[in-house]
């Protein structure tokens, strides 16, 4: 699309917040381990889970949710 010769390549991505949550704290515990995990199926449930996670985080509760799968 941008021009030039075709060459093979590889890509890599990682969420730094999830990577950092794997680092143990001073007590040997994972500091970023969530208190609650929300698994949501369907678009409406995903939208609700997103809002709920944000509210929980604002209240100081570590929350994670499932990713939207297309």
GUNULUM-853813 format. One line per 10 residues: for each residue x, y, z of N, C-alpha, C, O, CB. Coordinates in nm, 3 decimals, padded with zeros to 5 digits, m for minus. Glycine has a CB too. Example, Ala and Ser with C-alpha at 12.3 -4.5 7.8 and 13.67 -1.06 7.14 Angstrom:
# residues 2
01.319 m00.569 00.780 01.230 m00.450 00.780 01.320 m00.330 00.780 01.424 m00.332 00.846 01.131 m00.447 00.905 | 01.285 m00.225 00.708 01.367 m00.106 00.714 01.290 00.003 00.787 01.341 00.114 00.804 01.408 m00.060 00.572;
//
This chain:
# residues 70
00.082 m00.119 00.000 00.000 00.000 00.000 00.087 00.126 00.000 00.049 00.228 m00.057 m00.094 m00.001 00.120 | 00.203 00.118 00.064 00.288 00.236 00.071 00.398 00.235 m00.035 00.474 00.331 m00.048 00.350 00.246 00.208 | 00.406 00.127 m00.110 00.508 00.117 m00.213 00.629 00.041 m00.162 00.638 00.009 m00.043 00.549 00.254 m00.261 | 00.721 00.012 m00.250 00.840 m00.060 m00.213 00.824 m00.210 m00.235 00.715 m00.257 m00.266 00.875 m00.033 m00.068 | 00.933 m00.284 m00.218 00.928 m00.428 m00.243 00.853 m00.502 m00.132 00.847 m00.455 m00.018 01.070 m00.484 m00.256 | 00.797 m00.618 m00.166 00.733 m00.703 m00.066 00.840 m00.772 00.017 00.929 m00.838 m00.037 00.639 m00.808 m00.134 | 00.833 m00.756 00.146 00.925 m00.825 00.237 00.842 m00.885 00.350 00.738 m00.832 00.389 01.035 m00.727 00.292 | 00.890 m00.996 00.402 00.816 m01.058 00.512 00.848 m00.984 00.641 00.951 m00.918 00.653 00.853 m01.209 00.526 | 00.758 m00.996 00.736 00.778 m00.926 00.863 00.701 m00.995 00.975 00.628 m01.091 00.952 00.734 m00.781 00.852 | 00.719 m00.945 01.092 00.654 m00.999 01.210 00.613 m00.884 01.299 00.678 m00.779 01.299 00.747 m01.099 01.286;
00.506 m00.901 01.374 00.461 m00.796 01.465 00.445 m00.851 01.605 00.430 m00.971 01.625 00.329 m00.736 01.416 | 00.448 m00.761 01.702 00.436 m00.802 01.842 00.372 m00.687 01.919 00.405 m00.571 01.897 00.574 m00.840 01.903 | 00.281 m00.720 02.009 00.219 m00.618 02.093 00.188 m00.678 02.229 00.158 m00.797 02.241 00.089 m00.561 02.027 | 00.196 m00.594 02.331 00.161 m00.637 02.466 00.108 m00.516 02.542 00.156 m00.405 02.521 00.283 m00.701 02.540 | 00.012 m00.538 02.628 m00.039 m00.429 02.712 00.054 m00.412 02.832 00.067 m00.504 02.912 m00.185 m00.457 02.758 | 00.116 m00.297 02.845 00.212 m00.276 02.954 00.146 m00.284 03.091 00.209 m00.329 03.187 00.279 m00.141 02.938 | 00.020 m00.242 03.101 m00.047 m00.252 03.231 m00.060 m00.397 03.275 m00.045 m00.427 03.393 m00.186 m00.187 03.226 | m00.087 m00.487 03.181 m00.095 m00.630 03.216 00.042 m00.688 03.244 00.057 m00.773 03.331 m00.164 m00.709 03.104 | 00.143 m00.642 03.171 00.279 m00.688 03.196 00.325 m00.645 03.334 00.383 m00.725 03.408 00.375 m00.635 03.088 | 00.301 m00.520 03.370 00.341 m00.469 03.501 00.267 m00.541 03.613 00.322 m00.562 03.720 00.316 m00.317 03.509;
00.142 m00.580 03.588 00.066 m00.649 03.692 00.123 m00.786 03.724 00.088 m00.845 03.826 m00.079 m00.662 03.651 | 00.209 m00.838 03.639 00.270 m00.969 03.662 00.394 m00.959 03.752 00.442 m01.061 03.801 00.307 m01.033 03.529 | 00.446 m00.839 03.773 00.566 m00.820 03.855 00.528 m00.832 04.003 00.440 m00.760 04.050 00.632 m00.682 03.826 | 00.594 m00.921 04.077 00.560 m00.935 04.219 00.597 m00.811 04.299 00.695 m00.742 04.268 00.631 m01.057 04.278 | 00.518 m00.781 04.404 00.550 m00.670 04.492 00.651 m00.716 04.597 00.704 m00.827 04.587 00.421 m00.614 04.559 | 00.677 m00.634 04.697 00.778 m00.665 04.799 00.744 m00.791 04.879 00.834 m00.857 04.930 00.795 m00.548 04.894 | 00.616 m00.825 04.890 00.575 m00.944 04.964 00.568 m01.069 04.877 00.527 m01.175 04.924 00.441 m00.921 05.027 | 00.608 m01.057 04.752 00.605 m01.170 04.661 00.469 m01.195 04.598 00.450 m01.295 04.528 00.648 m01.292 04.732 | 00.374 m01.105 04.622 00.240 m01.118 04.565 00.231 m01.035 04.437 00.305 m00.938 04.421 00.132 m01.073 04.667 | 00.143 m01.073 04.349 00.120 m00.994 04.229 00.031 m00.876 04.266 m00.087 m00.893 04.296 00.055 m01.079 04.115;
00.089 m00.757 04.264 00.019 m00.637 04.308 m00.100 m00.604 04.218 m00.201 m00.553 04.266 00.115 m00.519 04.312 | m00.090 m00.632 04.089 m00.195 m00.594 03.996 m00.300 m00.700 03.973 m00.384 m00.685 03.884 m00.135 m00.557 03.868 | m00.297 m00.806 04.049 m00.395 m00.913 04.031 m00.534 m00.858 04.060 m00.555 m00.796 04.165 m00.363 m01.035 04.123 | m00.630 m00.880 03.969 m00.763 m00.822 03.990 m00.839 m00.886 04.105 m00.821 m01.004 04.135 m00.846 m00.834 03.864 | m00.923 m00.806 04.170 m01.014 m00.857 04.272 m01.134 m00.925 04.208 m01.193 m01.017 04.265 m01.060 m00.744 04.365 | m01.169 m00.878 04.087 m01.287 m00.930 04.019 m01.260 m00.935 03.869 m01.193 m00.847 03.815 m01.413 m00.843 04.049 | m01.312 m01.039 03.803 m01.302 m01.052 03.658 m01.443 m01.068 03.604 m01.520 m01.151 03.653 m01.211 m01.172 03.616 | m01.477 m00.991 03.502 m01.610 m00.995 03.443 m01.600 m01.054 03.304 m01.532 m00.998 03.217 m01.674 m00.854 03.440 | m01.666 m01.167 03.282 m01.672 m01.230 03.150 m01.808 m01.196 03.089 m01.912 m01.234 03.144 m01.650 m01.387 03.159 | m01.807 m01.127 02.979 m01.931 m01.082 02.916 m01.942 m01.137 02.774 m01.846 m01.136 02.698 m01.939 m00.928 02.913;
m02.061 m01.187 02.741 m02.087 m01.240 02.607 m02.188 m01.151 02.537 m02.295 m01.122 02.592 m02.138 m01.386 02.614 | m02.155 m01.109 02.417 m02.247 m01.024 02.340 m02.214 m00.876 02.354 m02.151 m00.834 02.452 m02.390 m01.048 02.383 | m02.257 m00.800 02.257 m02.225 m00.657 02.253 m02.284 m00.579 02.369 m02.216 m00.496 02.429 m02.275 m00.598 02.123 | m02.411 m00.605 02.402 m02.475 m00.532 02.513 m02.404 m00.562 02.645 m02.380 m00.472 02.725 m02.624 m00.569 02.523 | m02.370 m00.689 02.666 m02.302 m00.729 02.788 m02.162 m00.669 02.794 m02.117 m00.629 02.901 m02.295 m00.882 02.798 | m02.093 m00.661 02.680 m01.960 m00.602 02.676 m01.966 m00.453 02.712 m01.881 m00.403 02.786 m01.897 m00.621 02.538 | m02.064 m00.384 02.659 m02.080 m00.242 02.691 m02.105 m00.222 02.841 m02.049 m00.132 02.903 m02.196 m00.180 02.608 | m02.191 m00.306 02.897 m02.219 m00.297 03.040 m02.096 m00.331 03.123 m02.067 m00.264 03.222 m02.335 m00.390 03.078 | m02.022 m00.435 03.082 m01.901 m00.477 03.155 m01.797 m00.365 03.153 m01.728 m00.343 03.252 m01.842 m00.606 03.093 | m01.786 m00.295 03.042 m01.692 m00.184 03.031 m01.726 m00.076 03.134 m01.639 m00.029 03.207 m01.694 m00.124 02.888;
m01.853 m00.038 03.138 m01.898 00.065 03.233 m01.880 00.018 03.378 m01.834 00.094 03.463 m02.045 00.100 03.208 | m01.916 m00.107 03.404 m01.905 m00.162 03.538 m01.759 m00.165 03.584 m01.730 m00.130 03.699 m01.965 m00.302 03.544 | m01.669 m00.207 03.497 m01.526 m00.210 03.533 m01.476 m00.070 03.567 m01.401 m00.052 03.663 m01.442 m00.268 03.417 | m01.517 00.028 03.489 m01.474 00.165 03.517 m01.524 00.212 03.652 m01.449 00.275 03.728 m01.523 00.260 03.407 | m01.648 00.182 03.683 m01.704 00.222 03.813 m01.631 00.153 03.928 m01.601 00.215 04.029 m01.855 00.188 03.820 | m01.604 00.024 03.912 m01.533 m00.050 04.015 m01.392 00.006 04.036 m01.348 00.021 04.150 m01.525 m00.199 03.979 | m01.323 00.037 03.928 m01.188 00.093 03.938 m01.190 00.228 04.008 m01.101 00.258 04.088 m01.124 00.107 03.799 | m01.289 00.310 03.978 m01.300 00.440 04.044 m01.325 00.424 04.194 m01.290 00.511 04.274 m01.413 00.523 03.981 | m01.386 00.311 04.232 m01.412 00.283 04.373 m01.293 00.214 04.440 m01.300 00.177 04.557 m01.536 00.195 04.386 | m01.183 00.198 04.365 m01.062 00.139 04.422 m01.056 m00.013 04.415 m00.971 m00.075 04.480 m01.049 00.181 04.563;
m01.145 m00.074 04.338 m01.147 m00.219 04.324 m01.079 m00.255 04.192 m01.114 m00.203 04.086 m01.293 m00.275 04.329 | m00.980 m00.344 04.200 m00.909 m00.387 04.078 m01.000 m00.481 04.000 m01.032 m00.590 04.047 m00.773 m00.456 04.113 | m01.041 m00.438 03.880 m01.133 m00.517 03.799 m01.079 m00.531 03.658 m01.016 m00.438 03.605 m01.273 m00.452 03.797 | m01.102 m00.646 03.598 m01.067 m00.673 03.459 m01.190 m00.732 03.392 m01.280 m00.783 03.460 m00.943 m00.770 03.447 | m01.195 m00.724 03.260 m01.307 m00.781 03.186 m01.254 m00.855 03.064 m01.141 m00.835 03.022 m01.409 m00.671 03.144 | m01.339 m00.941 03.009 m01.302 m01.013 02.888 m01.298 m00.915 02.771 m01.372 m00.817 02.769 m01.400 m01.129 02.860 | m01.213 m00.944 02.676 m01.203 m00.858 02.558 m01.316 m00.890 02.460 m01.369 m01.001 02.456 m01.066 m00.875 02.489 | m01.350 m00.790 02.383 m01.453 m00.809 02.279 m01.391 m00.892 02.169 m01.284 m00.859 02.119 m01.507 m00.671 02.223 | m01.459 m00.998 02.131 m01.411 m01.087 02.024 m01.501 m01.071 01.904 m01.623 m01.085 01.914 m01.406 m01.236 02.069 | m01.441 m01.040 01.791 m01.520 m01.023 01.668 m01.511 m01.144 01.582 m01.570 m01.148 01.474 m01.474 m00.901 01.589;
//
